[in-house]
Amino acid sequence: MKKWICLALAAMFLCCAGCGLPSREALAEQGVYTEEYSDQGVRDLIEKKILSGESELAEDFYGELQQVEASVRKTLRDLSNGSFIFQRFGEGYNAALEEKQPGVVATAISWELQDEELLLEMPRNAADDSLLVTPYSAQALDQIVRDMADMLTPTVTRLFTWEGAGGEEQPVEGLSQAIQGDFQMLSEQNCAYVALVESGSWEITDWNRDGFFEMELTLNYLPTAEPLREVPVAHDGREMVEALLNGFESGRSSVVMVLMEDMPLTQENAEETLFGYINAAETNAGTLACEATNIWQEIYWTQSNQHIGRFWLEYSASLQEIEAAQAELKAAIAERGDVLLAQEYADEKAAYRAVYDLVLDLAKYDKEIQSATLKKKLTPQMCINRSAYGVLVSGKTVCTGYARAFKALCDYMDLPCWAVNGKQDGEGHAWNAVRIGEEVLYVDCTFADTGGSKKSNFLFTQEQLKKRHYVVDEGFVMKWE
């Protein structure tokens, strides 16, 4: 009697009650593993496969062939009618099912992928790699525009939910009106949009079955636009001068930067204040082979705490003349600089002295350029000679050329140096500031080369600067106070 009961229990364990199939546990004991079919589970698997860029799902499901087949067909119909992911990135489907053995249905579901590049580009949730869906707002649009401007991305697609002002879901027409208003606000407040974008457009697709909308955003950039991530940010005058200096010396025709709220700028004082910054940068661009005849600026004011500025220099010399002079100056700086670097110096003072002596040996003060400067009749070649080119290539220059050449060679030797514009005894003049330890000292190559004392014009102090009536131009940014 006991033996019969045990056999009966074993039979119940090996079979699915009422269907004659072996149980999943019994199959597992034979090394055959199956998945319990679940409509939501299979839907989730297919969507995850699509999001991973795959086009097939292969599983062994537990059950009878007809039952599993009916469930698969229903799931695929539901996906086709109600899944944003399947509708948007999958196209068509095919299902092949085969009963491998009782209780085991081999199932292969395949589909065609579409818009794979878009699928890869769309942002994901870090936790489960699902598509990121965010509530729509003006702030969200603002951030997307900034992100696009980082790399000058022309088009992105994003997913949003949206609620109107009353907190209730609104129709897609209302969303379109909201975006229209937000774009108007972008043109006033988003510095990236104001400075870099010529026009913007969007398209909304109502995939409302999953409760969200797809929006494709397109930005048409200005020809002068630069990737926002490459645009420097200035919080004060020194940061702005440094950014301008790097841009001018790298050969950019114009320099764009973000001006933060820390900058002491208003629409009333901007022109005068910024001129001082640009003047300091142009004067200290020692590797520029031509002095600018005009300095230009354009500020894109916004209602936010950030503005965009674009700054450029204008020259009387032609582009071809400047490029030729630039090549000569670059070679001369390297040649003279390498000779200086090959020498040994007892200290920084000795190194500065070597640069000082070299500049005086190479240059001769040109009174013709001085006269033309006063009369505002400079020729293009004179403008070139007013740069470091005048000392290091042509051998004739005026104070600006002395100061810029001294700066260019000090930069090459990694010696702290700054070229200064101002007045001496009321006359326009240029000289240099250097820093040894914590002390700022001054060098005037021009006066040393035009009858002044070599000793007294080398590394003189702030006190001596004042006694000799040197005055820095108003607004001119000094590297060290």
TORZA-130926 format. One record per residue (C-alpha): z, x, y. Coordinates in steps of 0.02 Angstrom, whole numbers, padded with zeros to 5 digits, always signed. Layout:
ZXY ...
***
This chain:
+00000+00000+00000 +00046+00140+00122 -00118+00233+00083 -00223+00080+00126 -00137+00059+00294 -00169+00241+00341 -00354+00225+00300 -00366+00068+00405 -00287+00155+00553 -00406+00302+00535 -00555+00185+00534 -00495+00103+00695 -00477+00276+00776 -00653+00331+00729 -00743+00175+00791 -00758+00084+00955 -00671-00081+00925 -00798-00221+00910 -00955-00111+00928 -00961-00001+00775 -00978+00158+00878 -00871+00312+00849 -00742+00335+00985 -00761+00471+01118 -00610+00557+01041 -00693+00561+00871 -00852+00630+00946 -00753+00763+01036 -00676+00817+00871 -00853+00847+00812 -00890+00951+00967 -00992+00814+01050 -00935+00776+01227 -00989+00626+01329 -00955+00548+01499 -00894+00371+01521 -01027+00278+01619 -00970+00218+01790 -01089+00142+01917 -00997+00221+02065 -00972+00385+01971 -01158+00404+01933 -01204+00355+02111 -01085+00491+02177 -01159+00619+02056 -01337+00582+02110 -01292+00591+02295 -01203+00758+02268 -01354+00825+02176 -01467+00774+02320 -01351+00854+02448 -01358+01014+02345 -01547+01011+02350 -01566+00964+02167 -01687+00835+02099 -01619+00793+01926 -01461+00730+01842 -01441+00758+01654 -01288+00688+01564 -01237+00625+01393 -01157+00455+01420 -01049+00363+01297 -01106+00191+01237 -01250+00095+01162 -01427+00136+01221 -01465-00038+01290 -01299-00050+01380 -01315+00121+01462 -01498+00091+01505 -01456-00073+01593 -01317+00012+01691 -01431+00155+01745 -01565+00034+01805 -01436-00062+01907 -01366+00097+01984 -01539+00158+02034 -01582-00010+02112 -01419-00005+02211 -01455+00173+02268 -01630+00126+02325 -01565-00021+02425 -01397+00041+02488 -01379+00230+02490 -01424+00321+02651 -01432+00488+02561 -01547+00423+02423 -01658+00329+02544 -01667+00470+02670 -01687+00622+02559 -01744+00553+02391 -01911+00474+02353 -01945+00373+02195 -01853+00399+02033 -01880+00410+01846 -01753+00381+01709 -01773+00435+01527 -01639+00385+01400 -01626+00428+01216 -01493+00392+01086 -01454+00562+01012 -01331+00486+00888 -01221+00333+00884 -01118+00328+01044 -01215+00467+01131 -01353+00421+01255 -01445+00572+01329 -01491+00521+01506 -01608+00613+01624 -01633+00542+01800 -01754+00630+01918 -01818+00601+02094 -01924+00687+02225 -01835+00770+02371 -01899+00743+02548 -01855+00823+02715 -01768+00967+02627 -01761+01075+02784 -01674+00936+02879 -01554+00911+02734 -01504+01094+02740 -01484+01091+02929 -01370+00939+02941 -01185+00980+02964 -01065+00950+02818 -00883+00912+02790 -00795+01070+02736 -00688+00981+02607 -00823+00906+02496 -00991+00960+02570 -01036+00780+02613 -01139+00743+02767 -01035+00745+02925 -01026+00575+03009 -00936+00571+03177 -00897+00433+03302 -01026+00432+03441 -00964+00474+03616 -01024+00559+03774 -00915+00708+03726 -00999+00720+03556 -01172+00718+03637 -01115+00850+03762 -01060+00966+03622 -01220+00942+03523 -01323+00990+03675 -01218+01147+03700 -01238+01192+03516 -01426+01168+03526 -01436+01272+03684 -01346+01415+03597 -01506+01456+03502 -01630+01350+03600 -01645+01235+03449 -01779+01106+03490 -01728+00964+03373 -01575+00912+03274 -01527+00757+03176 -01348+00694+03174 -01256+00547+03097 -01141+00435+03200 -01034+00283+03190 -01016+00191+03352 -00902+00064+03431 -00925-00012+03602 -00797-00020+03740 -00709-00164+03656 -00679-00066+03497 -00796-00173+03393 -00956-00117+03308 -01105-00140+03423 -01290-00163+03383 -01409-00015+03391 -01481-00078+03555 -01312-00057+03638 -01300+00120+03569 -01469+00162+03645 -01410+00102+03815 -01252+00206+03799 -01352+00363+03757 -01465+00331+03907 -01313+00332+04021 -01240+00485+03936 -01401+00583+03962 -01391+00543+04146 -01215+00612+04147 -01273+00770+04055 -01395+00804+04195 -01248+00810+04315 -01109+00892+04215 -01174+00993+04067 -01220+01165+04136 -01326+01207+03983 -01430+01050+04002 -01447+01068+04190 -01504+01250+04186 -01601+01264+04023 -01675+01093+03982 -01829+01016+04061 -01815+00849+03971 -01729+00769+03823 -01769+00624+03707 -01693+00538+03557 -01736+00419+03417 -01612+00307+03327 -01640+00243+03149 -01531+00100+03090 -01468+00146+02917 -01329+00021+02938 -01294-00011+02753 -01179+00139+02746 -01105+00097+02916 -01181+00235+03021 -01334+00281+03123 -01451+00428+03119 -01503+00502+03286 -01639+00633+03310 -01613+00729+03472 -01753+00833+03549 -01736+00953+03697 -01884+01027+03790 -01827+01190+03869 -01881+01269+04031 -01998+01421+04015 -01860+01531+04090 -01725+01469+03970 -01623+01596+03872 -01514+01556+03720 -01345+01502+03787 -01254+01619+03667 -01340+01766+03752 -01294+01706+03926 -01145+01802+03995 -00993+01711+04064 -00912+01766+04227 -00735+01720+04276 -00729+01834+04429 -00835+01947+04538 -00815+02102+04430 -00871+02011+04273 -01021+01943+04367 -01069+02115+04434 -01054+02190+04260 -01166+02055+04186 -01295+02076+04324 -01290+02264+04307 -01322+02255+04120 -01464+02132+04147 -01550+02230+04286 -01539+02396+04192 -01606+02316+04032 -01763+02268+04126 -01739+02079+04137 -01840+01995+04272 -01694+01878+04305 -01516+01862+04245 -01437+01695+04199 -01250+01672+04179 -01115+01540+04168 -00999+01540+04319 -00827+01475+04273 -00706+01381+04383 -00608+01542+04411 -00750+01604+04522 -00705+01578+04706 -00864+01480+04739 -00907+01324+04836 -01076+01262+04889 -01030+01314+05065 -00982+01497+05029 -01090+01532+04876 -01236+01617+04963 -01129+01743+05057 -01007+01775+04915 -01140+01796+04781 -01244+01911+04891 -01100+02035+04889 -01093+02029+04700 -01281+02048+04677 -01287+02187+04806 -01154+02285+04711 -01247+02262+04546 -01417+02313+04616 -01343+02465+04703 -01259+02523+04542 -01409+02497+04429 -01441+02684+04432 -01581+02678+04306 -01686+02557+04412 -01834+02655+04481 -01860+02550+04637 -01745+02477+04768 -01761+02288+04786 -01826+02220+04950 -01751+02047+04922 -01611+01974+04817 -01628+01794+04759 -01508+01670+04684 -01514+01493+04620 -01357+01396+04572 -01362+01242+04460 -01208+01149+04520 -01128+01026+04401 -00981+00907+04414 -00889+01004+04278 -00792+01167+04291 -00944+01269+04242 -01102+01307+04338 -01257+01406+04295 -01325+01542+04408 -01494+01628+04400 -01518+01790+04496 -01670+01901+04518 -01735+02046+04622 -01897+02057+04720 -01989+02221+04746 -02127+02277+04864 -02198+02393+04730 -02312+02318+04599 -02257+02291+04420 -02373+02431+04363 -02301+02552+04493 -02123+02509+04444 -02157+02527+04257 -02235+02698+04283 -02091+02755+04394 -01966+02683+04271 -02036+02787+04128 -02029+02945+04234 -01851+02911+04291 -01789+02873+04115 -01861+03038+04053 -01787+03133+04200 -01613+03062+04176 -01617+03109+03992 -01683+03284+04027 -01558+03324+04166 -01417+03234+04077 -01441+03331+03916 -01431+03495+04012 -01268+03439+04092 -01195+03382+03925 -01237+03549+03844 -01116+03638+03961 -00928+03653+03937 -00810+03598+04075 -00628+03641+04106 -00591+03463+04161 -00669+03304+04234 -00671+03381+04409 -00781+03521+04345 -00898+03396+04261 -00914+03294+04421 -00947+03455+04516 -01091+03499+04400 -01172+03330+04434 -01140+03349+04621 -01218+03522+04628 -01369+03466+04527 -01405+03318+04642 -01394+03431+04795 -01510+03559+04715 -01641+03430+04670 -01652+03325+04827 -01702+03342+05007 -01659+03211+05138 -01818+03122+05195 -01812+03075+05380 -01976+02981+05365 -01895+02859+05243 -01744+02847+05359 -01856+02802+05507 -01956+02675+05407 -01793+02597+05346 -01732+02572+05525 -01900+02500+05577 -01912+02394+05419 -02080+02470+05377 -02046+02541+05205 -02195+02571+05093 -02183+02532+04906 -02169+02719+04868 -02028+02736+04994 -01935+02596+04905 -01957+02691+04742 -01892+02850+04825 -01738+02757+04889 -01685+02742+04706 -01625+02880+04590 -01809+02920+04566 -01809+03000+04739 -01685+03133+04682 -01730+03157+04499 -01920+03145+04507 -01996+03160+04682 -01857+03264+04761 -01850+03167+04925 -01738+03022+04967 -01602+02951+05080 -01420+02905+05053 -01455+02764+04929 -01555+02882+04818 -01418+03014+04820 -01285+02885+04774 -01389+02806+04635 -01441+02972+04560 -01261+03032+04558 -01212+02868+04473 -01354+02878+04345 -01306+03054+04289 -01120+03013+04284 -01160+02861+04175 -01261+02971+04059 -01110+03086+04042 -00985+02941+04025 -00899+02992+04187 -00825+02842+04282 -00927+02817+04439 -00976+02681+04564 -01106+02680+04702 -01044+02601+04865 -01138+02518+05008 -01060+02512+05179 -01054+02598+05347 -00997+02765+05412 -00962+02771+05598 -01052+02604+05611 -01214+02662+05528 -01274+02596+05361 -01231+02718+05223 -01208+02739+05034 -01087+02852+04940 -00994+02860+04774 -00821+02824+04706 -00757+02911+04550 -00598+02894+04451 -00497+03038+04380 -00345+02974+04288 -00274+02837+04399 -00338+02913+04561 -00496+02851+04648 -00587+02986+04744 -00750+02989+04841 -00910+03092+04844 -01044+03096+04980 -01196+03192+04922 -01297+03142+05075 -01182+03222+05205 -01159+03376+05096 -01349+03398+05091 -01378+03367+05277 -01269+03498+05358 -01096+03441+05303 -00971+03540+05203 -00998+03539+05015 -00811+03555+04989 -00754+03419+05107 -00881+03292+05042 -00830+03314+04860 -00682+03216+04788 -00602+03167+04953 -00461+03040+04960 -00442+02861+05017 -00346+02922+05169 -00487+03041+05215 -00613+02900+05187 -00526+02796+05319 -00508+02940+05442 -00695+02972+05430 -00730+02788+05469 -00808+02736+05303 -00808+02546+05285 -00867+02454+05129 -00987+02309+05160 -00898+02142+05167 -00901+02058+04996 -00962+02215+04907 -00872+02225+04740 -00782+02388+04705 -00753+02438+04525 -00578+02498+04569 -00472+02449+04717 
***
